Amino acid sequence: MKGSDIKMNDLNILINEIISEDQEIREEIELLEFKYKLIDELINFRKSYKLSQAEFADMIKVDKQMISRFEKGKLEPKLSFISKILHGMNKEINIRDKI
């Protein structure tokens, strides 16, 4: 194992310890994971349909800058914006209890 691999492993262990001990941090990380999963889904959708940010923005009737900022992680979207993105991708969210 390389030295950088060991350092990364140590960092991951430390992060996991912090997460397991702090409920607030764990919840923030879960929210960030959801946000970046949605960003990945949007980028993959646009690429698969060969849509530019501007074309997708026109499709869901928002400014191109909103799509750009969202994909860069610089926009904290409102539920209405998330709904437009999901509708534009023909996707929905299923709400269920965590297991």
C-alpha positions in Angstrom: 0.0 0.0 0.0 1.3 3.5 -0.9 1.8 6.2 1.7 -1.0 8.3 0.2 -3.3 5.3 0.4 -2.5 4.8 4.1 -3.1 8.6 4.8 -6.5 8.4 2.9 -7.5 5.3 4.9 -6.6 7.1 8.1 -8.6 10.1 7.1 -11.6 7.9 6.2 -11.4 6.2 9.6 -11.3 9.6 11.3 -14.3 10.9 9.3 -16.3 7.8 10.1 -15.6 8.1 13.8 -16.7 11.7 13.8 -19.8 10.9 11.8 -20.7 8.0 14.1 -20.4 10.3 17.2 -22.1 13.4 15.9 -25.8 13.1 14.8 -25.8 16.7 13.4 -22.8 16.1 11.2 -24.2 12.8 10.0 -27.5 14.5 9.0 -25.5 17.3 7.1 -23.5 14.7 5.2 -26.7 12.8 4.3 -28.2 16.1 2.9 -25.0 16.7 0.9 -25.0 13.2 -0.4 -28.6 13.7 -1.7 -27.7 17.0 -3.3 -24.7 15.6 -5.1 -26.6 12.5 -6.2 -29.2 14.8 -7.8 -26.4 16.8 -9.5 -24.9 13.6 -10.9 -28.3 12.4 -12.1 -28.9 15.8 -13.9 -25.4 15.8 -15.5 -25.8 12.2 -16.7 -29.3 12.9 -18.0 -28.1 15.9 -20.0 -25.2 14.0 -21.4 -27.3 11.0 -22.4 -29.7 13.3 -24.2 -27.0 15.6 -25.5 -28.6 18.6 -23.9 -26.6 21.7 -23.0 -27.3 23.4 -19.7 -29.1 26.2 -21.7 -31.3 23.6 -23.5 -32.3 21.9 -20.3 -32.9 25.2 -18.5 -35.2 26.2 -21.4 -37.0 22.9 -21.1 -37.8 23.4 -17.4 -38.2 27.2 -17.7 -35.4 28.4 -15.5 -32.3 30.5 -16.1 -29.3 28.7 -17.5 -27.2 30.2 -14.7 -29.3 28.3 -12.2 -28.5 25.0 -13.9 -24.8 25.9 -14.1 -24.6 27.0 -10.4 -26.5 23.9 -9.3 -24.3 21.5 -11.2 -21.2 23.2 -9.6 -22.7 22.8 -6.1 -23.0 26.6 -5.7 -26.8 26.7 -5.4 -28.9 25.6 -2.5 -32.1 24.8 -4.4 -35.6 25.2 -3.2 -38.0 22.3 -3.4 -39.7 24.0 -6.4 -36.4 24.0 -8.3 -35.7 20.3 -7.5 -39.3 19.5 -8.6 -38.7 21.2 -12.0 -35.4 19.3 -12.4 -37.0 15.9 -11.6 -40.0 16.7 -13.9 -37.7 17.6 -16.7 -35.8 14.3 -16.3 -39.1 12.4 -16.0 -38.2 11.2 -12.6 -39.8 11.3 -9.2 -38.8 10.8 -5.6 -40.4 8.0 -3.5 -40.6 8.9 0.2 -40.1 6.0 2.6 -39.0 5.4 6.1 -35.3 4.8 6.6 -34.4 1.3 7.5 
